[in-house]
């Protein structure tokens, strides 16, 4: 593997992980209800998208604009696997070792948020009760659920990475 790709992917992976962890830690410190705030999730995703674009653009320039689809995707994938796995380890430590009660409070907040949303859409009471029962069964901050969420995050980010790799790769010589 090209050293520039490896160096940039690892560096940006650590930066992305740090940002992700700082956002989670800030939400934890400020107010656990922030874990139900969709806008914070959107901002976090937006920051990571901008960071991935900077990563691919920087790496392409470092490679003198000679950047294949495979190289672009590999750069992105390594970066985001580092980010997601680091954030996963942090969340497992925070919510399962340091402060296990926080995951229960967040789960209660998520249930309350979901019930409020369902009521706004005039959802029948039976459906609300069924939804609450399902939410009570699986706490998203249990270690196993965090790992499952990470697997989904890697899959979803891989699809996004494929799109970005297609955008940042070099065009075939015939198109110049």
Backbone as ProteinMPNN parsed JSONL, in Angstrom:
{"seq_chain_A": "XXXXXXXXXXXXXXXXXXXXXXXXXXXXXXXXXXXXXXXXXXXXXXXXXXXXXXXXXXXXXXXXXXXXXXXXXXXXXXXXXXXXXXXXXXXXXXXXXXXXXXXXXXXXXXXXXXXXXXXXXXXXXXXXXXXXXXXXXXXXXXXXXXXXXXXXXXXXXXXXXXXXXXXXXXXXXXXX", "coords_chain_A": {"N_chain_A": [[0.838, -1.172, 0.0], [0.459, 2.22, -0.738], [2.467, 4.617, 0.866], [1.682, 7.277, 1.328], [-1.091, 7.163, 1.137], [-1.63, 5.433, 3.292], [-0.58, 6.936, 5.462], [-2.115, 9.354, 5.353], [-4.722, 8.317, 5.627], [-4.647, 7.129, 8.179], [-3.93, 9.357, 9.777], [-6.113, 11.158, 9.291], [-8.123, 9.463, 10.124], [-7.657, 9.296, 12.857], [-8.093, 11.978, 13.502], [-10.824, 12.211, 12.769], [-11.923, 10.317, 14.532], [-11.285, 11.525, 16.961], [-12.831, 13.869, 16.818], [-15.411, 12.745, 16.705], [-15.49, 11.398, 19.175], [-15.135, 13.594, 20.903], [-17.515, 15.007, 20.416], [-19.422, 13.152, 21.349], [-18.576, 12.968, 24.032], [-18.956, 15.632, 24.84], [-21.759, 15.832, 24.616], [-22.445, 13.998, 26.582], [-21.385, 15.229, 28.882], [-22.68, 17.743, 28.937], [-25.585, 17.345, 28.693], [-27.568, 14.528, 28.922], [-29.855, 14.304, 27.427], [-29.254, 15.313, 24.99], [-28.503, 13.233, 23.372], [-30.748, 12.461, 22.055], [-31.168, 14.363, 20.211], [-31.62, 15.077, 16.969], [-30.401, 16.954, 15.327], [-27.829, 17.31, 16.239], [-26.717, 14.901, 15.491], [-26.902, 15.212, 12.695], [-25.161, 17.381, 12.333], [-22.761, 16.224, 13.192], [-22.459, 14.217, 11.228], [-22.254, 15.886, 8.999], [-19.83, 17.233, 9.562], [-18.072, 15.057, 9.422], [-18.375, 14.345, 6.746], [-17.332, 16.609, 5.434], [-14.716, 16.405, 6.399], [-13.974, 13.963, 5.212], [-13.999, 14.653, 2.522], [-11.956, 16.559, 2.478], [-9.846, 14.866, 3.216], [-9.722, 13.056, 0.972], [-9.256, 14.847, -1.127], [-6.828, 16.033, -0.313], [-5.148, 13.774, -0.294], [-5.258, 13.032, -2.972], [-3.989, 15.233, -4.155], [-1.47, 14.961, -2.944], [-0.654, 12.696, -4.228], [-0.045, 13.589, -6.694], [-2.278, 14.026, -8.339], [-2.766, 11.528, -9.358], [-4.784, 9.199, -8.916], [-6.442, 6.382, -8.23], [-9.644, 4.672, -8.355], [-9.702, 2.529, -6.55], [-7.619, 3.241, -4.793], [-8.62, 5.648, -3.76], [-10.972, 4.76, -2.488], [-9.848, 2.964, -0.638], [-8.33, 4.693, 0.963], [-10.37, 6.277, 2.115], [-11.883, 4.239, 3.397], [-10.117, 3.05, 5.302], [-9.667, 5.26, 6.956], [-12.278, 5.733, 8.001], [-12.902, 3.32, 9.232], [-11.063, 3.32, 11.305], [-12.024, 5.587, 12.668], [-14.71, 4.828, 13.354], [-14.332, 2.435, 14.83], [-12.743, 3.377, 16.939], [-14.487, 5.247, 18.15], [-16.472, 3.456, 18.873], [-15.185, 1.809, 20.784], [-14.691, 3.778, 22.709], [-17.357, 4.498, 23.421], [-18.298, 2.069, 24.465], [-16.632, 1.775, 26.699], [-17.309, 4.138, 28.123], [-20.165, 3.936, 28.531], [-20.56, 1.4, 29.564], [-18.629, 0.74, 31.41], [-17.533, 3.037, 32.797], [-19.802, 4.751, 33.381], [-22.436, 3.174, 33.738], [-25.099, 3.73, 34.368], [-25.798, 5.897, 32.841], [-26.431, 4.944, 30.28], [-28.93, 3.841, 30.723], [-30.451, 6.075, 31.391], [-30.27, 7.5, 29.001], [-31.592, 5.689, 27.347], [-34.19, 5.836, 28.445], [-34.733, 8.508, 27.795], [-34.675, 8.309, 25.001], [-36.866, 6.613, 24.554], [-38.931, 8.22, 25.545], [-38.712, 10.366, 23.745], [-39.296, 9.03, 21.319], [-41.954, 8.2, 21.808], [-43.212, 10.703, 22.055], [-42.841, 11.631, 19.431], [-44.329, 9.719, 17.981], [-46.883, 10.215, 19.01], [-47.31, 12.774, 18.007], [-47.794, 12.177, 15.38], [-50.221, 11.029, 15.494], [-50.332, 8.275, 16.114], [-51.694, 5.061, 16.754], [-52.451, 3.94, 20.097], [-51.876, 1.26, 20.673], [-49.825, 0.649, 18.885], [-47.884, 2.393, 19.786], [-47.383, 1.343, 22.344], [-46.35, -1.146, 21.622], [-44.036, -0.367, 20.263], [-42.631, 0.867, 22.363], [-42.192, -1.364, 23.985], [-40.443, -2.851, 22.352], [-38.295, -1.066, 22.244], [-37.519, -1.058, 24.912], [-36.499, -3.596, 25.172], [-34.036, -3.624, 23.827], [-31.294, -1.882, 24.562], [-29.653, 0.746, 23.089], [-27.095, 1.389, 23.896], [-25.866, -0.724, 25.082], [-23.105, -2.988, 25.086], [-23.117, -4.986, 23.006], [-25.088, -3.97, 21.294], [-23.894, -1.567, 20.573], [-21.723, -2.511, 19.096], [-23.131, -3.746, 16.982], [-24.34, -1.488, 15.879], [-22.047, -0.209, 15.014], [-21.163, -1.913, 13.004], [-23.192, -1.532, 11.135], [-22.765, 1.19, 10.677], [-20.232, 1.129, 9.473], [-20.879, -0.237, 7.119], [-22.752, 1.529, 5.905], [-21.187, 3.844, 5.704], [-19.306, 2.866, 3.96], [-20.682, 2.654, 1.559], [-21.107, 5.353, 1.062], [-18.429, 6.018, 0.859], [-17.747, 4.68, -1.495], [-19.103, 6.225, -3.357], [-17.813, 8.724, -3.021], [-15.214, 7.926, -3.733], [-15.578, 7.389, -6.428], [-16.047, 9.954, -7.324], [-13.61, 11.29, -6.749], [-11.608, 9.871, -8.028], [-9.225, 9.547, -10.735], [-10.037, 10.552, -14.037], [-10.465, 8.384, -16.88], [-7.822, 8.307, -19.337], [-8.729, 8.809, -21.942], [-10.764, 10.643, -21.714], [-9.668, 13.11, -21.387]], "CA_chain_A": [[0.0, 0.0, 0.0], [1.172, 3.475, -0.846], [2.705, 5.228, 2.179], [0.891, 8.504, 1.434], [-2.462, 6.737, 1.423], [-1.665, 4.915, 4.661], [-0.344, 8.046, 6.4], [-3.277, 10.243, 5.357], [-5.891, 7.6, 6.153], [-4.481, 6.989, 9.629], [-3.988, 10.698, 10.373], [-7.484, 11.655, 9.246], [-8.917, 8.551, 10.946], [-7.473, 9.736, 14.246], [-8.791, 13.264, 13.619], [-12.265, 11.93, 12.737], [-12.25, 9.644, 15.79], [-11.214, 12.536, 18.023], [-14.018, 14.727, 16.681], [-16.562, 11.94, 17.088], [-15.415, 11.176, 20.624], [-15.378, 14.882, 21.568], [-18.95, 15.305, 20.33], [-20.099, 12.253, 22.289], [-18.203, 13.374, 25.382], [-19.635, 16.901, 25.104], [-23.168, 15.526, 24.856], [-22.494, 13.317, 27.87], [-21.101, 16.193, 29.947], [-23.664, 18.834, 28.943], [-26.928, 16.86, 29.015], [-27.815, 13.242, 28.259], [-30.976, 14.45, 26.48], [-28.705, 15.653, 23.674], [-28.4, 12.01, 22.584], [-31.972, 12.33, 21.265], [-31.231, 15.511, 19.316], [-31.238, 14.675, 15.608], [-29.567, 17.976, 14.704], [-26.438, 17.036, 16.603], [-26.319, 13.813, 14.599], [-26.696, 15.774, 11.362], [-23.932, 18.197, 12.373], [-21.649, 15.273, 13.266], [-22.322, 13.629, 9.892], [-21.753, 16.95, 8.123], [-18.405, 17.437, 9.851], [-17.336, 13.902, 8.91], [-18.397, 14.432, 5.281], [-16.342, 17.625, 5.065], [-13.404, 15.831, 6.685], [-13.654, 12.938, 4.209], [-13.69, 15.358, 1.272], [-10.61, 17.114, 2.662], [-8.939, 13.713, 3.168], [-9.542, 12.556, -0.401], [-8.654, 15.914, -1.923], [-5.431, 16.143, 0.115], [-4.425, 12.585, -0.744], [-5.146, 13.118, -4.436], [-2.933, 16.218, -4.438], [-0.192, 14.359, -2.534], [-0.303, 11.674, -5.228], [0.087, 14.308, -7.971], [-3.529, 13.805, -9.071], [-2.788, 10.17, -9.918], [-5.567, 8.592, -7.837], [-7.396, 5.408, -8.772], [-10.846, 4.415, -7.567], [-9.322, 1.638, -5.452], [-6.826, 4.016, -3.833], [-9.516, 6.605, -3.104], [-11.838, 4.032, -1.562], [-9.009, 2.423, 0.436], [-8.021, 5.82, 1.846], [-11.595, 6.592, 2.854], [-12.297, 3.102, 4.221], [-9.212, 2.94, 6.453], [-9.956, 6.406, 7.814], [-13.534, 5.612, 8.72], [-12.852, 2.166, 10.129], [-10.37, 3.822, 12.5], [-12.951, 6.488, 13.353], [-15.857, 4.099, 13.91], [-13.888, 1.513, 15.872], [-12.311, 4.175, 18.098], [-15.696, 5.765, 18.791], [-17.14, 2.298, 19.468], [-14.463, 1.456, 22.009], [-14.947, 4.848, 23.673], [-18.73, 4.394, 23.914], [-18.401, 0.871, 25.315], [-15.98, 2.093, 27.977], [-18.081, 5.171, 28.812], [-21.512, 3.55, 28.93], [-20.635, 0.084, 30.177], [-17.662, 0.626, 32.5], [-17.415, 4.268, 33.59], [-21.108, 5.216, 33.864], [-23.493, 2.312, 33.193], [-26.424, 4.317, 34.584], [-26.057, 6.857, 31.752], [-27.1, 4.278, 29.157], [-30.338, 3.67, 31.083], [-31.072, 7.397, 31.289], [-30.386, 7.795, 27.567], [-32.66, 4.837, 26.822], [-35.457, 6.446, 28.866], [-34.914, 9.708, 26.971], [-35.002, 7.866, 23.634], [-38.243, 6.113, 24.572], [-39.785, 9.404, 25.689], [-38.639, 11.083, 22.463], [-40.019, 8.237, 20.316], [-43.379, 8.272, 22.136], [-43.665, 12.045, 21.676], [-42.904, 11.69, 17.959], [-45.46, 8.895, 17.539], [-48.119, 10.921, 19.367], [-47.469, 13.894, 17.068], [-48.307, 11.624, 14.126], [-51.488, 10.36, 15.829], [-50.143, 6.829, 16.062], [-52.555, 4.375, 17.718], [-51.836, 3.594, 21.38], [-51.349, -0.109, 20.616], [-48.551, 0.707, 18.173], [-46.94, 3.069, 20.688], [-47.015, 0.369, 23.38], [-45.5, -2.159, 20.973], [-42.751, 0.295, 20.006], [-41.958, 1.033, 23.66], [-41.738, -2.695, 24.411], [-39.259, -3.189, 21.55], [-37.203, -0.191, 22.671], [-37.076, -1.48, 26.242], [-35.75, -4.847, 25.014], [-32.686, -3.387, 23.307], [-30.696, -0.592, 24.874], [-28.651, 0.979, 22.054], [-25.775, 1.627, 24.454], [-25.269, -1.978, 25.554], [-21.912, -3.269, 24.277], [-23.473, -5.715, 21.786], [-25.813, -3.058, 20.406], [-22.922, -0.596, 20.046], [-21.0, -3.218, 18.027], [-24.05, -3.883, 15.839], [-24.444, -0.154, 15.283], [-20.78, 0.07, 14.335], [-21.156, -2.681, 11.752], [-24.083, -0.81, 10.224], [-22.096, 2.447, 10.329], [-19.171, 0.819, 8.51], [-21.527, -0.569, 5.839], [-23.32, 2.756, 5.325], [-20.101, 4.745, 5.307], [-18.644, 2.265, 2.795], [-21.457, 3.062, 0.378], [-20.75, 6.753, 0.844], [-17.039, 6.001, 0.405], [-17.733, 4.289, -2.912], [-19.536, 7.398, -4.121], [-16.723, 9.698, -2.993], [-14.085, 7.394, -4.509], [-15.916, 7.593, -7.843], [-15.91, 11.385, -7.611], [-12.231, 11.751, -6.619], [-10.659, 9.116, -8.859], [-8.872, 10.182, -12.007], [-10.806, 10.16, -15.213], [-9.639, 7.68, -17.86], [-7.043, 9.205, -20.199], [-9.466, 9.16, -23.164], [-11.688, 11.737, -21.469], [-8.947, 14.396, -21.266]], "C_chain_A": [[0.889, 1.244, 0.0], [1.276, 4.14, 0.532], [1.888, 6.507, 2.377], [-0.55, 8.161, 1.793], [-2.574, 6.276, 2.868], [-1.54, 6.047, 5.68], [-1.565, 8.95, 6.492], [-4.505, 9.567, 5.97], [-5.808, 7.474, 7.667], [-4.598, 8.349, 10.323], [-5.421, 11.215, 10.414], [-8.423, 10.751, 10.039], [-8.846, 8.942, 12.414], [-8.179, 11.071, 14.477], [-10.304, 13.041, 13.674], [-12.714, 11.259, 14.036], [-12.265, 10.645, 16.937], [-12.437, 13.444, 17.997], [-15.261, 13.971, 17.149], [-16.619, 11.726, 18.596], [-15.685, 12.481, 21.379], [-16.852, 15.277, 21.524], [-19.722, 14.446, 21.318], [-19.821, 12.671, 23.728], [-18.89, 14.69, 25.769], [-21.111, 16.686, 25.397], [-23.344, 14.889, 26.234], [-22.333, 14.311, 29.016], [-22.212, 17.241, 30.066], [-25.037, 18.344, 29.395], [-27.185, 15.574, 28.226], [-28.988, 13.307, 27.283], [-30.486, 14.82, 25.083], [-28.546, 14.421, 22.783], [-29.668, 11.739, 21.763], [-32.122, 13.468, 20.259], [-30.702, 15.13, 17.933], [-30.28, 15.671, 14.967], [-28.098, 17.773, 15.034], [-25.898, 15.905, 15.734], [-26.04, 14.317, 13.19], [-25.415, 16.6, 11.294], [-22.708, 17.288, 12.388], [-21.398, 14.632, 11.899], [-21.761, 14.659, 8.92], [-20.263, 17.205, 8.31], [-17.587, 16.288, 9.259], [-17.322, 13.862, 7.376], [-17.353, 15.437, 4.802], [-14.932, 17.077, 5.275], [-13.02, 14.775, 5.641], [-13.323, 13.573, 2.857], [-12.288, 15.964, 1.348], [-9.571, 16.005, 2.575], [-8.667, 13.281, 1.735], [-8.89, 13.598, -1.298], [-7.167, 16.06, -1.599], [-4.611, 14.968, -0.419], [-4.239, 12.609, -2.261], [-4.044, 14.101, -4.825], [-1.559, 15.658, -4.08], [0.287, 13.301, -3.513], [-0.196, 12.276, -6.628], [-1.083, 14.043, -8.908], [-3.58, 12.456, -9.785], [-3.446, 9.268, -8.87], [-6.613, 7.659, -8.437], [-8.599, 5.283, -7.849], [-10.502, 3.573, -6.341], [-8.536, 2.393, -4.376], [-7.712, 5.0, -3.055], [-10.406, 5.889, -2.092], [-11.039, 3.477, -0.386], [-8.675, 3.514, 1.444], [-9.215, 6.125, 2.74], [-11.931, 5.479, 3.85], [-11.42, 2.969, 5.468], [-9.503, 4.059, 7.452], [-11.209, 6.157, 8.648], [-13.637, 4.35, 9.557], [-12.142, 2.568, 11.425], [-11.316, 4.689, 13.331], [-14.055, 5.706, 14.066], [-15.43, 3.158, 15.028], [-13.417, 2.257, 17.123], [-13.51, 4.71, 18.864], [-16.466, 4.642, 19.484], [-16.49, 1.909, 20.784], [-14.718, 2.503, 23.091], [-16.35, 4.717, 24.269], [-18.914, 3.178, 24.816], [-17.792, 1.148, 26.684], [-16.832, 3.088, 28.776], [-19.389, 4.624, 29.375], [-21.611, 2.185, 29.605], [-19.649, -0.112, 31.323], [-17.656, 1.861, 33.399], [-18.757, 4.673, 34.201], [-22.24, 4.387, 33.258], [-24.898, 2.899, 33.365], [-26.792, 5.283, 33.447], [-26.793, 6.19, 30.593], [-28.579, 4.067, 29.45], [-31.095, 4.993, 30.988], [-31.278, 7.767, 29.819], [-31.506, 6.952, 26.953], [-34.03, 5.395, 27.202], [-35.753, 7.692, 28.04], [-35.298, 9.345, 25.537], [-36.441, 7.364, 23.554], [-39.218, 7.279, 24.655], [-39.846, 10.195, 24.376], [-39.46, 10.352, 21.397], [-41.527, 8.296, 20.556], [-43.94, 9.63, 21.741], [-43.81, 12.174, 20.163], [-44.106, 10.898, 17.436], [-46.794, 9.565, 17.853], [-48.385, 12.088, 18.42], [-48.061, 13.44, 15.738], [-49.592, 10.826, 14.337], [-51.417, 8.845, 15.673], [-51.04, 6.172, 17.108], [-51.771, 3.934, 18.963], [-51.224, 2.197, 21.349], [-49.983, -0.146, 19.927], [-47.483, 1.364, 19.06], [-46.465, 2.098, 21.757], [-46.078, -0.7, 22.828], [-44.096, -1.6, 20.719], [-41.956, 0.446, 21.3], [-41.418, -0.314, 24.146], [-40.477, -3.107, 23.656], [-38.05, -2.349, 21.983], [-36.66, -0.598, 24.039], [-36.249, -2.761, 26.184], [-34.288, -4.612, 24.651], [-32.218, -1.978, 23.626], [-29.571, -0.347, 23.864], [-27.235, 1.218, 22.587], [-25.201, 0.428, 25.203], [-24.127, -2.312, 24.597], [-22.266, -3.963, 22.963], [-24.189, -4.809, 20.787], [-24.88, -2.004, 19.799], [-22.132, -1.245, 18.91], [-21.874, -3.388, 16.789], [-24.199, -2.55, 15.112], [-23.193, 0.219, 14.509], [-20.688, -0.671, 13.011], [-22.038, -2.001, 10.703], [-23.418, 0.486, 9.758], [-20.984, 2.213, 9.307], [-19.779, 0.511, 7.143], [-22.06, 0.689, 5.151], [-22.208, 3.696, 4.871], [-19.33, 4.184, 4.114], [-19.364, 2.638, 1.506], [-21.134, 4.514, 0.043], [-19.319, 6.861, 0.324], [-16.907, 5.61, -1.052], [-18.119, 5.47, -3.8], [-18.413, 8.444, -4.176], [-15.521, 9.226, -3.807], [-14.337, 7.584, -6.004], [-15.748, 9.059, -8.245], [-14.433, 11.796, -7.657], [-11.223, 10.986, -7.467], [-10.342, 9.914, -10.109], [-9.78, 9.677, -13.107], [-9.898, 9.352, -16.136], [-8.982, 8.648, -18.844], [-7.829, 9.657, -21.445], [-10.367, 10.381, -22.953], [-10.977, 13.084, -21.369], [-8.881, 15.101, -22.568]], "O_chain_A": [[1.928, 1.291, 0.658], [0.293, 4.215, 1.268], [1.447, 6.786, 3.492], [-1.151, 8.801, 2.656], [-3.493, 6.673, 3.585], [-2.303, 6.108, 6.644], [-2.007, 9.279, 7.592], [-5.237, 10.184, 6.744], [-6.801, 7.691, 8.362], [-5.285, 8.475, 11.337], [-5.89, 11.66, 11.461], [-9.423, 11.228, 10.575], [-9.851, 8.921, 13.124], [-8.793, 11.277, 15.524], [-10.988, 13.612, 14.523], [-13.767, 11.596, 14.578], [-13.157, 10.613, 17.786], [-13.011, 13.75, 19.042], [-16.069, 14.509, 17.907], [-17.677, 11.86, 19.212], [-16.389, 12.472, 22.388], [-17.376, 15.825, 22.493], [-20.579, 14.949, 22.044], [-20.736, 12.72, 24.55], [-19.353, 14.839, 26.9], [-21.656, 17.288, 26.322], [-24.285, 15.21, 26.959], [-23.062, 14.244, 30.006], [-22.631, 17.583, 31.172], [-25.595, 18.86, 30.363], [-27.034, 15.547, 27.004], [-29.104, 12.454, 26.403], [-31.215, 14.659, 24.104], [-28.462, 14.554, 21.562], [-29.661, 10.884, 20.877], [-33.113, 13.521, 19.531], [-29.508, 14.894, 17.748], [-29.44, 15.287, 14.154], [-27.225, 18.035, 14.206], [-24.75, 15.95, 15.293], [-25.066, 13.906, 12.559], [-24.674, 16.527, 10.314], [-21.731, 17.544, 11.683], [-20.251, 14.52, 11.465], [-20.892, 14.341, 8.109], [-19.525, 17.371, 7.339], [-16.534, 16.515, 8.664], [-16.353, 13.392, 6.78], [-16.586, 15.156, 3.882], [-14.057, 17.262, 4.43], [-11.861, 14.705, 5.233], [-12.46, 13.078, 2.132], [-11.523, 15.888, 0.386], [-8.531, 16.175, 1.937], [-7.512, 13.154, 1.33], [-8.057, 13.259, -2.139], [-6.343, 16.195, -2.503], [-3.51, 15.156, -0.935], [-3.178, 12.243, -2.766], [-3.254, 13.824, -5.727], [-0.594, 15.854, -4.819], [1.485, 13.038, -3.62], [-0.25, 11.557, -7.625], [-0.904, 13.859, -10.112], [-4.361, 12.277, -10.72], [-2.766, 8.654, -8.047], [-7.56, 8.111, -9.08], [-8.57, 5.734, -6.704], [-10.952, 3.863, -5.232], [-8.771, 2.199, -3.183], [-7.564, 5.157, -1.843], [-10.574, 6.359, -0.967], [-11.511, 3.517, 0.751], [-8.733, 3.281, 2.652], [-9.088, 6.218, 3.961], [-12.229, 5.753, 5.013], [-11.937, 2.793, 6.572], [-9.575, 3.818, 8.658], [-11.197, 6.349, 9.864], [-14.405, 4.323, 10.519], [-12.577, 2.196, 12.515], [-11.396, 4.54, 14.55], [-14.297, 5.913, 15.255], [-16.092, 3.087, 16.063], [-13.669, 1.809, 18.242], [-13.548, 4.636, 20.093], [-17.044, 4.846, 20.551], [-17.177, 1.704, 21.785], [-14.935, 2.159, 24.253], [-16.517, 4.813, 25.485], [-19.615, 3.256, 25.825], [-18.374, 0.795, 27.71], [-17.05, 2.896, 29.972], [-19.693, 4.821, 30.551], [-22.656, 1.853, 30.165], [-19.811, -1.032, 32.125], [-17.761, 1.745, 34.62], [-18.841, 4.912, 35.405], [-22.93, 4.857, 32.354], [-25.793, 2.588, 32.58], [-27.97, 5.458, 33.136], [-27.679, 6.795, 29.99], [-29.402, 4.107, 28.535], [-32.247, 5.025, 30.555], [-32.33, 8.283, 29.442], [-32.279, 7.447, 26.133], [-34.936, 5.424, 26.37], [-36.893, 7.909, 27.628], [-36.148, 10.0, 24.933], [-37.151, 7.659, 22.592], [-40.209, 7.324, 23.927], [-40.917, 10.636, 23.959], [-40.227, 10.975, 20.662], [-42.297, 8.429, 19.605], [-45.021, 9.708, 21.157], [-44.779, 12.753, 19.671], [-44.816, 11.364, 16.545], [-47.729, 9.494, 17.057], [-49.532, 12.364, 18.069], [-48.74, 14.206, 15.054], [-50.001, 10.048, 13.475], [-52.344, 8.22, 15.156], [-51.14, 6.667, 18.23], [-50.588, 3.602, 18.885], [-50.165, 1.973, 21.936], [-49.093, -0.888, 20.343], [-46.328, 0.939, 19.076], [-45.27, 2.033, 22.049], [-45.126, -1.106, 23.494], [-43.097, -2.286, 20.938], [-40.753, 0.186, 21.33], [-40.302, -0.385, 24.662], [-39.546, -3.65, 24.252], [-36.931, -2.854, 22.076], [-35.459, -0.488, 24.285], [-35.398, -2.993, 27.043], [-33.405, -5.329, 25.122], [-32.687, -1.004, 23.037], [-28.634, -1.141, 23.784], [-26.28, 1.246, 21.811], [-24.177, 0.542, 25.877], [-24.182, -1.952, 23.421], [-21.766, -3.569, 21.909], [-23.93, -4.871, 19.585], [-25.057, -1.6, 18.65], [-21.893, -0.614, 17.88], [-21.404, -3.194, 15.668], [-24.186, -2.496, 13.882], [-23.267, 0.882, 13.475], [-20.199, -0.132, 12.019], [-21.669, -1.909, 9.532], [-23.498, 0.839, 8.582], [-20.812, 3.007, 8.382], [-19.254, 0.95, 6.12], [-21.842, 0.887, 3.956], [-22.277, 4.274, 3.787], [-18.758, 4.948, 3.337], [-18.729, 2.905, 0.486], [-20.914, 4.859, -1.119], [-19.025, 7.687, -0.54], [-16.058, 6.14, -1.768], [-17.532, 5.682, -4.861], [-18.104, 8.979, -5.24], [-14.881, 10.023, -4.492], [-13.417, 7.903, -6.756], [-15.354, 9.361, -9.371], [-14.047, 12.578, -8.526], [-10.083, 11.429, -7.605], [-11.075, 10.825, -10.495], [-10.224, 8.529, -13.102], [-8.693, 9.597, -16.181], [-9.544, 9.701, -19.144], [-7.614, 10.762, -21.944], [-10.697, 11.077, -23.913], [-11.645, 14.113, -21.274], [-8.315, 16.191, -22.653]]}, "name": "protein", "num_of_chains": 1, "seq": "XXXXXXXXXXXXXXXXXXXXXXXXXXXXXXXXXXXXXXXXXXXXXXXXXXXXXXXXXXXXXXXXXXXXXXXXXXXXXXXXXXXXXXXXXXXXXXXXXXXXXXXXXXXXXXXXXXXXXXXXXXXXXXXXXXXXXXXXXXXXXXXXXXXXXXXXXXXXXXXXXXXXXXXXXXXXXXXX"}
